[in-house]
Amino acid sequence: MDAAQWTPDAIAHALPSASLGAEFVKQLNLTPFAEQPALARRWVTMVETLRAAAEKGRVLHAYQLEHGGELPPEYMDVTSEIRQTRAA
């Protein structure tokens, strides 16, 4: 969606959780009118970033389905490093 087409309602509904939507509406209501364009830009950027990450996740999942659960060669499995960090 073009940045000029976003509305507060569209932003609130595009967020993936009710709590994020509520936080956006709260900030919108507490932000002076002069600062609302910057607020809108921040939230639109967040929505667009989340959408891009979700699409990347779908592509990765499709790859894994086609390759027996393996990660693409450009990815590195860091599961063991995370487990070691949690155990420490």
N, C-alpha and C positions, 0 to 999 in steps of 0.2 A: 504494500500500500504506500502510495506517495505520502511523504511527511505532511503535506498540506491537507490531506484527506482525513487525517486522524482527528477524532473527537474525544473528549473525556470519556464518553460512554464506550467508544470503541477500544480505548486503552484499557479501561477497567475490565471489559469482557474478554480481552485478549490475554490477560494475565492468567497464569496456570492455577492459581489458588485464590480462594475467597479472601484469605488474609492479606495477600498482596493487593488485591482489588480494594480492600478496605483501607490499606495503608495509602494507596494512591489517592483515593477519595479524601482521606483525612488531610494529606499534604495539599491537595488541590484546594480544599476549603480553608486551610490555614495560611496559604501563600498569597501575598499581595498581588493584585492584578498585574502590576508591572513585571513581576518575576515569574508569572505563569508560563510564558513562552519557553523559558529555560527549563522549568519543571517538566513541561510537556515533552521537550526534546530528550531529557534524561529518561523519562518513562518509555517513550517510543523507542529509544535506543535499547533499553532493557528488553522490551517485547521482541524487537527484531533480533537481538542476540539470542534470546531464548528460543525463538523459532528456528534460527540457523542451527543452534545446538541440537534441537530435536530432530531436524532433518539429517544432520550428521549422524545422530544416533540411529535413525532408521536405515541409513545407508550401511552403517557398520553392522547392524543386525542382519540385514539382507546378505551381506558378505559372509557373516558367520554361518548363516543357514546354508549357504552354498558350499562352505568349506569346512564342514564338520566342527564348527565352533571355534575355529582358528581365527586369530586376529590378522588383519592385512599386514603385509611385510613392513609398512611404514609405522606400525604401532609397536609399542613395547609393553609386554605384560609386567606390571609392577606389583602384582598381588603378593608375592613373597616379601618384598620390601615393606609393604604396608603391614603385613602380619608381624614382621620383626619389630617394626616401630611400635605397634600396639602392645607387643609383649614386653617391651623394655620399660 
